[in-house]
Amino acid sequence: MTHYSNIVVAGHICLDIIPTINPFDGGLESFLVPGKLIDIGKAVVSTGGAVSNTGLALHRLGLPVELMGKVGNDPFGQIVLNLLESRGDKLAEGMIVSDSDQTSYSVVISPPDVDRIFLHCPGANDTFRADNIDYETLSKSGMFHFGYPPLMRTMYENDGRELTEIFRRVKKLGITTSLDMALPDPNSPAGKANWPKILADLLPHIDVFLPSLDEIVFMLGDKELQNQPIADGRLLKDISQRLIDMGVAIVVIKLGEAGLYLRTTNDKQRLETMGTSAPKDIAAWTNREFYSPCFKVDVVGTTGAGDCTIAGFLAGLFQSLGPEDALTAAVATGACSVETADATSGVQPWDKMQMRIKSNWNRKAPINAFADLR
């Protein structure tokens, strides 16, 4: 284990309200009908967003973690803090409570075998600023992860100036940096932000970038990418090379049910200067490309699966694993996540998860173009 104290997870946090939805026939069109009364089960109430999902997943894996998010001084905010404290005595200590903002919340519509739908209120996330980060606490940390800036107004407005300032200040401390995204509504202010400009300014300060395929295709703003099939492999190679050319050391692209793709820079010096959680074996991480299909599980809910996948990868990097093992830990953590309705209850302690990986846990069929990268 690295000697640095913890991993800091900052950014978006909210309260998730997840009704239990029974199986139904006819697709969403027959389910979401105006005026129709739908019989549902009990609601799972949990914290959501990157701070909660990635942070609590790291905590359940057994990694030391500090959470930095923002909630309102209201009933939903108190529920968020109580839920965090119930997971660990000190998990809520780094949270900001604002008297002038309401707490963010989401109603998660997650029917069986159908991708989830979010009804989301951004709340206090929209006023999160660079000065909300506790840089003194962060200076003792081994890694800094920030999630969901497209769902936080101050993070994307003014061409992402506040977001870039956060990462500039963190890199100045010598901390390894990590960034996750979210897919905004194209017609929203976030969707209309100048993401190519934001990425150009931001990515030189990012060591590990972990977007989903849909997110990064949208944010690069290249319509040609939207027409390329994932199956032939050229799309992921093209995107990952672009991101590395923009300054990222390690690119991890989430492919949903298809798995996870990793590409690293061929610049050894870039990897060496990643900071506190730079790879110990630089050669093992230099100019590498891997693909990992998902493990087979019985899916109960997919909320937060991508965030938990990220937690598994960061845990591997923090503990000095090689790229292939870190990628395996990532898809394993994501698989455990979807076995429960909420994001993190299914995540197992690190040692127990490693035993499961080694017990001939079956995988889904890989994308043919990447079968030789496993």
N, C-alpha and C positions, 0 to 999 in steps of 0.2 A: 504494500500500500504506500502511495506517495505520502510524504511528510507534511504536505500542506493541509490546512485544517478542514476545509469543506468545499462544497460546490454551492455557489450562489445562483438561485433561479429567480429571475425578475421578469416583470412585464404584466401581462393580462391575467386577471383573476375574476371569477364571478361565482354566483350561486347557481347550480344546475338543479332544475326540477324535472325529473324523468318519469313520466307516467308509464306504468306497465301496460303494454298493448298486446292483446291476444292475437293469435294468427287469424288472418282473414283472406278471403278470395277476391280477386278482381283488381288487384293493384291499388295504388294510391288514389286513382281517380274514383274508385268506389268507396274509399275510406274517408277522404276529406271532401265531403259533400256539404254545401251550405245548408243549414237548418237541420242536419242529421244529428241525432243523439247517439254517441258512441260509448258503449260500455267498456270501461278500462279498469285496470287493477290498481293496486296501491302505488304511490309515487315514491321513488327513491330521491332523496334530497341530499345533494353532495356538493362539494366545492368543484369548480370547473375552471377551465382556462389553463394556459401554459404553466403559470406559477404553481397551481395546485396539482395538475396532472403530472407534469414532469417532476416537480419537486417532491410530491408524495410518493411517486413511483421510485425515485432515488432513495427516499427514506425507507420504503418497504424493502428495497434491495439490500439495505443495510449501510448505505453511504451517508456520510455526514452532510447535511444540507441546511442552507439558510434561505428563507423565502422573503422576497421584497416585492410586495404588491400593494394596491391601494383600494380601500373600501370606504363606504360612507358610515357616518355615525347614525345608523338606523337599524331596524330589526333584522333585515337581510345581512347587514354587515356583522352584527353580533352572531348570527348563525354561522357565517363564514369563519369568524375567529374561533367560535366554540368547536366547530368541526376540525379546524386545524389543530387546536389544543388537544382534542381527543386523540389525535394521531401521534402527538409528541409534545412534551411539556414546553418546549421552547420554539416550536414551529411557528407560532404567531408573533414572536418577539420582533421580527423585522418588518411587520406589516404597518402601513400608514393608515390612520383613521382620520378621514376628512369630515369636518362639520358642514362643509359647503357642497358636498357631492352625495349622490345616492349610490348605493352599491349596485354593481352590475349583476344582472341575472339572465339566465337562459331557460326557456322551456324547450326540452329536447324531445322531439317526436322521433322515436326509434322503433319502428315496427319490425317484427321478425323478418329476416331475409331482405330487408329494404334499407338502402342507405339513409342515414338519419337526416332530419331537418331541424334547424335551430331557429327559434324565435328569440332574438337577442337584444338586450338593452345594455349599451356599453358603460353607462354610469361613470364612476370615478376613473375608469381606465382612460377616458378621453382627456383628463387633465394631468395625467402622469407626465413628469418632466425629468430632465437630466438631473436636476438638483434633488429629486426624490431618492436617488441612489445613495446609500450609505457607503461612500468610498473608503472611509477609514476601516470599517468592518471588512469590506471587500479586499483591502490590501493584504489581508492575512489568508486569503482564499486561494484554492488551486485552480478554480475554473469559474467562469461567469457565463451563464446561459440566459438569453432573453427571448421571450416568445410572444407571437401574435401582434407585432406592431401595426399591421393593417387594420386591426380592430381597436386602435388607440389613436384618437385624432391628432394629438400633439406629436405623435411619432411619425406620421406621414405628411402632415402639412408643412409648408415652407420647404419642400423638397427634402423632407426627412432630417432637417437640421438638428433637432433635439436628439433623435436616435443616433445620428452620426457622432454627436457630441458625447453621448454616453459611452460609445465604444472607443472613441478617441481617448477619453479619460481612463477607461479601464485598461487599454493597451499600454498607456503611459505607466501604469502600475506594474506592467510585466505579467499580467494575468492572461491565461488562455481564454479565448472568447468563442462563444457559440451562439448561433442565431437560428431560430425557427420562424416560419411565416404562417399566414392564414390567407385563405382565398376570399377577397372582398367581392361584394356585389359590383359588377362592372359599371353599373349606373349610379353607384354611390360616390360620395366625395373621395373615399379611399380608393375605389376602383378607377377614378379619373386622375389620381395622383400620378406624378411623373416617375413611375417606378424604374425605368432605365436610368434616369438621373440619380435617383435615390441609391440604387445598387452601385452605380459607378463611384459615388462618394463614400459609401458605407463599406463595401466588401474589402478594401485594403486593410480594414481594421478587424476583419472576421477571420478566425482560424478555422472554424468548423461551421459549415453552412448546411442546414438540413431541411430544405423545402420539399414539399410534395411536387410531383411532376406537373399537376395542374397549376399549382401556384407559380412555379418558376416559368412555365410556358407563358402564362398570362403576364408576368412582371417583366419579362424580357421584351415584350411588345413586338415580337417578330411573328407575323402571320404565317410565314413559311413553316415555322415550327409546329403550328397548330394542325398542319395537314400531314405531318410525318407520323407513320405508325411506329408504336413502341417495339413491335415484334422484330424489326430488322436490326435493332441495336444502334443504328446511326444517330437517332434522336438523343439518347442519353449521352453518347460520346460527344456529340456536338455541344449540348448544353453544359456538361461538366467541364469541357475544355474552355468554354467561354467564361465560366465562373472562375476557374483557376487563373485564366488570363487577366481577370479583373482583380485578383489578389488573394483569393481564398486558398488555404493550404489543403483542406480536406473537404470534399463535396460528398454528401450523402443525400440521395434522392429517394423519397418515399413513393412506392408504387402501389399502395393499397394492398389488395389481395394478391397482387403479383410479386410482392416482396420488396427488397431493398437493394439499391445500387450504390456502390462506393467508387470514387476516383480520387487519387491524390496527386499533388504536384510532383514534378520531377526535379524541383529545386530543393536540394538538401538544406541549404541555408534557411529557406523559408520555413521548413519544418523545425529546424533547430531553434528558430526565434519565435516559436509559438508561445513561449512563456512557461508558466508554472507547471502545466500538464503536457508539455511537449513530449512526443514519443521518446521512450528510452532507447529503442532500437530504430534509429533513423532510417537505416537501409531497408528495414522491413516495411516502412511506410512510404518509401520514395517511389513515385511513378507506378503505383499499384492500381489495379482495377478488379473489383470483386462484385459478385451478385449473389444474393441470398434469398431463396424462396421462403415463403412463410411456413411455419409449422402447422400441422393439422390439429384443429380443436373444434369443439362444439361452441359455436358463437351464440352468446346471449345478448351482448350489446357492443357496439363499436365506438361508443363515445370515448374520446381520449386515447384511442389505440395508437395514433401517430405520436402523441406526446410521450407515451410509455415506451414506445420503440426508441425514441430519442434518449430517454433516460437510460435504457439498456446500453446504448452505444456510448454515451458519456461515461457511464460507470465503467465500461471496459477501457476506455481511453484513460480515465482517471487512475485506474489500477494497472496501467502499463501493459495491457494486452496488445497483441498484434492486430492488424486490420481485419483479418478474416474472423478471428475469435470475437472481436468487438462487434462485428456485423452479426454474427450468430447470436450473441447476447442480446442484441437489439431486437431481432425478430422473435426471439424467445420471450422477451419481456412484453412485446406487443401481443403475442399469442396468449399469454397468461391474462393480459388485460381484458380481452374480449370474452373471457369465460364468465364474467360477471356484468351486471347492468351498468354499474358506475365505472369510472375510468381506472381506479387503482386497487380496488379490493382484491382482485385476482392476482396481483403481482406478488411473487414469492420471494423470500430471502435469497440472496445471491447463491449460496452454497446449494440450497434445495433446487434452485432453477438449473444450476450446472449439472446436478445429478439427473435431472429430467432430460436435459440435452443429451447426456451420455447414455440414456436408457433406450436408444433406438427410437426416439420420438420421430414419427413420420413427418415428412415434408410434403407440401403441395408440388404439383408438377412445375418445373421451372419454365421461364420464357426460353424458347429454343435458341435464340440468338446468344443467350448468356449461359447456356448449360456448361460450357467449358470454363467459366469464371468462378464456379463454386469451389 
